[in-house]
Amino acid sequence: MQIFVGSTQVSDIAGTRRRMGRNAPTVIIIEHSTLARTTVVKLLERELGGWNVIDLISTESLDSALGTEVRLTVLGLAGRSVESTSLRDDLAAIAARFPEAPVTLLSRTDDAIIARQALKMGIRGFFSTSLPVDIALAGLRLVLAGGTFFPQLLGAGTNGSSEHIPARNEAEKSLDDRMQYLAIADFTPREADVLAELQCGCSNKVIAGKLNLSGHTVKMHLQHIMRKLQAQNRTEVVARLIQRAASEPDASPS
């Protein structure tokens, strides 16, 4: 998909216009793509009422956010490798100005190897543009609460590169996800099936159709899942699931 990029001047003006007070909690979005940046900003403005949302094209404009109560920075990966000099320079610039604020990466791919490298570097979250909105928001809340969000590591292997591994079909991926959920907690096989579909952002109706279950049965499985994860809703299920997966040995960086 072609992405059109705006100017730094336009971005800085837009970011300043969104400020509601320098003492309000603030999130900074640094993304070169106008479309991606604007989409994230609109989403956060809706979800984080009372927050400042400052959007910038590059870290060169970071000084415009000095003096605000920065709680989170979202940095666009823009196709760079984790070892790239420009990314490390960006991270250093952010750390120099806002050392207490967690940093997350926004990526156009779901690369588990990149996500694992980012985790080793101290990045607190890895958001790909393919994530369902409710899962991304659950991850955002998890990071703001002091956790880490790396859904790419939920079912990823840890031994070596996956470059030459053939692409899995949907049935294989579903089975892998199901086995991972069975390992995370004391879920029944059917609960694991429901979780695999929930992770994809499916509604109860869609889950029921895919698994050939009634809507009532799906709701019952979700209630059991929420009880086991001590979650109050679907969004919290995803957040707690990822948090628990991140604490498992085979979800940790090698």
Wavefront OBJ file of the C-alpha trace (Angstrom):
o trace
v 0.000 0.000 0.000
v 1.389 3.404 -0.972
v 1.905 5.732 1.996
v 2.060 9.500 1.471
v 4.347 11.518 3.737
v 3.661 15.053 4.945
v 6.053 17.770 6.069
v 7.628 18.272 9.491
v 6.038 21.688 9.756
v 2.520 20.308 9.322
v 3.164 17.565 11.877
v 4.548 19.944 14.511
v 1.606 22.313 14.104
v -0.869 19.439 14.415
v 0.902 18.134 17.498
v 0.870 21.527 19.185
v -2.808 21.965 18.410
v -3.612 18.723 20.215
v -1.952 19.700 23.478
v -4.461 20.237 26.250
v -2.077 21.308 29.035
v 1.556 20.575 29.762
v 0.739 18.865 33.061
v -1.566 16.310 31.428
v -0.158 12.798 30.793
v 1.360 12.730 27.331
v 2.042 10.155 24.633
v 4.371 10.965 21.727
v 3.920 9.373 18.298
v 6.999 9.524 16.045
v 6.176 8.154 12.610
v 7.255 9.304 9.150
v 4.137 8.029 7.396
v 1.312 10.565 7.563
v -1.371 7.886 7.206
v 0.010 5.602 9.934
v 0.731 8.516 12.270
v -2.712 10.081 11.864
v -4.452 6.739 12.361
v -2.631 6.092 15.644
v -3.272 9.643 16.846
v -7.004 9.411 16.151
v -7.189 6.095 17.961
v -5.341 7.379 21.032
v -7.332 10.609 21.178
v -10.478 8.501 21.379
v -9.138 6.034 23.949
v -7.024 8.277 26.187
v -9.367 11.034 27.248
v -7.567 13.843 29.065
v -4.172 12.966 27.575
v -1.932 15.024 25.325
v -1.188 13.311 22.024
v 1.836 14.826 20.295
v 2.713 13.557 16.817
v 6.060 14.151 15.170
v 7.670 13.037 11.936
v 11.122 12.546 13.464
v 13.067 12.790 16.702
v 14.515 16.075 15.465
v 11.367 17.744 16.828
v 11.447 16.046 20.248
v 12.410 19.245 22.039
v 8.924 20.584 21.320
v 7.617 18.064 23.879
v 10.012 19.036 26.676
v 8.194 20.094 29.818
v 5.252 17.755 29.234
v 4.462 14.706 31.356
v 5.509 12.056 28.819
v 4.261 8.589 29.808
v 4.867 6.718 26.545
v 6.646 7.103 23.208
v 5.600 5.206 20.091
v 8.395 5.136 17.506
v 7.850 4.005 13.922
v 10.294 1.325 12.825
v 9.906 2.407 9.175
v 11.416 -0.798 7.785
v 14.662 -0.409 9.726
v 16.463 -3.257 11.428
v 16.809 -3.145 15.191
v 20.580 -2.804 14.779
v 20.324 0.152 12.385
v 22.274 3.247 13.384
v 19.327 5.557 12.728
v 17.024 3.570 15.030
v 19.618 3.506 17.805
v 20.128 7.256 17.373
v 16.370 7.784 17.677
v 16.196 5.657 20.827
v 19.141 7.542 22.329
v 17.462 10.883 21.587
v 14.261 9.731 23.281
v 16.091 8.320 26.320
v 18.072 11.549 26.752
v 14.901 13.631 27.012
v 12.391 11.229 28.568
v 14.386 8.549 30.405
v 11.464 7.344 32.538
v 8.961 6.867 29.717
v 8.643 3.412 28.101
v 9.287 3.172 24.369
v 7.297 0.998 21.982
v 7.866 0.289 18.290
v 5.316 0.501 15.476
v 6.133 -1.944 12.672
v 4.602 -2.900 9.329
v 5.595 -6.542 9.866
v 4.996 -9.224 12.516
v 8.620 -10.386 12.566
v 9.198 -12.360 15.786
v 12.981 -12.132 15.412
v 12.862 -8.325 15.302
v 10.433 -8.328 18.227
v 12.789 -10.504 20.277
v 15.749 -8.238 19.488
v 13.676 -5.219 20.517
v 12.782 -6.909 23.809
v 16.485 -7.482 24.532
v 17.130 -3.779 23.945
v 14.602 -2.763 26.577
v 11.757 -1.838 24.225
v 8.494 -2.303 26.104
v 6.117 -3.041 23.245
v 6.051 -4.118 19.597
v 2.912 -3.151 17.677
v 2.411 -4.265 14.084
v -0.090 -2.575 11.791
v -1.827 -5.951 11.282
v -2.999 -6.161 14.910
v -6.737 -5.973 15.577
v -7.576 -2.671 17.262
v -8.824 -4.222 20.507
v -5.621 -6.220 20.928
v -3.458 -3.174 20.200
v -5.372 -1.178 22.817
v -4.988 -4.004 25.323
v -1.253 -3.943 24.655
v -1.140 -0.183 25.093
v -2.842 -0.424 28.477
v -0.490 -3.228 29.466
v 2.586 -1.102 28.707
v 1.151 1.923 30.520
v 0.512 -0.333 33.521
v 4.191 -1.348 33.585
v 4.040 -4.531 31.505
v 5.469 -5.537 28.134
v 3.582 -6.275 24.924
v 5.094 -8.628 22.344
v 2.310 -10.706 20.725
v 4.747 -11.845 18.012
v 6.518 -13.926 20.689
v 3.353 -15.687 21.850
v 3.775 -18.656 19.533
v 7.237 -17.982 18.159
v 10.131 -20.424 18.335
v 13.304 -19.207 19.975
v 16.003 -21.226 18.305
v 17.622 -19.437 15.416
v 16.197 -17.620 12.418
v 12.926 -18.474 10.737
v 13.974 -17.107 7.347
v 13.924 -20.477 5.603
v 10.946 -22.013 7.383
v 8.067 -22.561 4.912
v 5.012 -20.416 5.517
v 2.406 -22.184 7.628
v -1.102 -22.618 6.361
v -4.037 -21.480 8.514
v -4.653 -24.945 9.963
v -1.021 -25.277 11.060
v -1.005 -21.799 12.581
v -4.240 -22.485 14.439
v -2.805 -25.722 15.855
v 0.401 -23.980 16.949
v -1.573 -21.197 18.639
v -3.827 -23.734 20.341
v -0.858 -25.679 21.735
v 0.699 -22.439 22.981
v -2.470 -21.497 24.853
v -2.658 -24.963 26.402
v 0.864 -24.405 27.727
v 0.164 -20.935 29.135
v -2.627 -21.883 31.514
v -4.967 -24.684 32.496
v -7.263 -24.214 29.496
v -9.324 -27.011 28.026
v -8.708 -27.811 24.327
v -11.973 -26.067 23.391
v -11.063 -22.984 25.429
v -7.730 -22.923 23.609
v -9.616 -22.996 20.294
v -11.730 -20.041 21.388
v -8.643 -18.146 22.539
v -6.939 -18.679 19.186
v -9.903 -17.047 17.440
v -10.166 -14.299 20.058
v -6.503 -13.443 19.448
v -7.449 -12.752 15.820
v -10.051 -10.228 16.932
v -13.078 -12.380 16.045
v -16.482 -11.617 17.538
v -18.436 -14.243 19.477
v -20.654 -14.821 16.442
v -17.677 -15.396 14.143
v -16.008 -17.689 16.689
v -19.215 -19.705 16.971
v -19.394 -20.114 13.198
v -15.750 -21.121 12.822
v -15.838 -23.652 15.657
v -19.372 -24.908 14.949
v -20.563 -23.878 18.412
v -23.625 -22.024 19.633
v -23.267 -18.421 20.737
v -24.197 -19.483 24.275
v -21.388 -22.071 24.332
v -18.832 -19.538 23.136
v -19.966 -17.118 25.828
v -19.633 -19.873 28.441
v -16.073 -20.687 27.305
v -15.165 -16.986 27.461
v -16.512 -16.770 31.012
v -14.326 -19.722 32.020
v -11.314 -18.153 30.296
v -11.880 -14.810 32.038
v -12.146 -16.539 35.394
v -8.886 -18.442 34.849
v -7.063 -15.277 33.761
v -8.801 -13.110 36.379
v -9.945 -10.803 33.586
v -13.098 -8.681 33.417
v -13.592 -8.487 29.635
v -12.273 -9.621 26.237
v -9.691 -6.844 26.036
v -8.297 -7.711 29.450
v -8.159 -11.391 28.453
v -5.790 -10.511 25.601
v -3.645 -8.307 27.837
v -3.326 -10.937 30.569
v -2.735 -13.706 28.046
v 0.177 -11.828 26.480
v 1.541 -10.899 29.897
v 1.467 -14.531 31.017
v 2.995 -15.715 27.746
v 5.850 -13.219 28.121
v 6.710 -14.759 31.501
v 6.951 -18.293 30.103
v 10.482 -19.618 29.384
v 9.822 -20.271 25.700
v 8.519 -16.729 25.237
v 11.662 -15.160 26.633
v 14.538 -13.960 24.464
v 17.201 -16.555 23.876
l 1 2 3 4 5 6 7 8 9 10 11 12 13 14 15 16 17 18 19 20 21 22 23 24 25 26 27 28 29 30 31 32 33 34 35 36 37 38 39 40 41 42 43 44 45 46 47 48 49 50 51 52 53 54 55 56 57 58 59 60 61 62 63 64 65 66 67 68 69 70 71 72 73 74 75 76 77 78 79 80 81 82 83 84 85 86 87 88 89 90 91 92 93 94 95 96 97 98 99 100 101 102 103 104 105 106 107 108 109 110 111 112 113 114 115 116 117 118 119 120 121 122 123 124 125 126 127 128 129 130 131 132 133 134 135 136 137 138 139 140 141 142 143 144 145 146 147 148 149 150 151 152 153 154 155 156 157 158 159 160 161 162 163 164 165 166 167 168 169 170 171 172 173 174 175 176 177 178 179 180 181 182 183 184 185 186 187 188 189 190 191 192 193 194 195 196 197 198 199 200 201 202 203 204 205 206 207 208 209 210 211 212 213 214 215 216 217 218 219 220 221 222 223 224 225 226 227 228 229 230 231 232 233 234 235 236 237 238 239 240 241 242 243 244 245 246 247 248 249 250 251 252 253 254
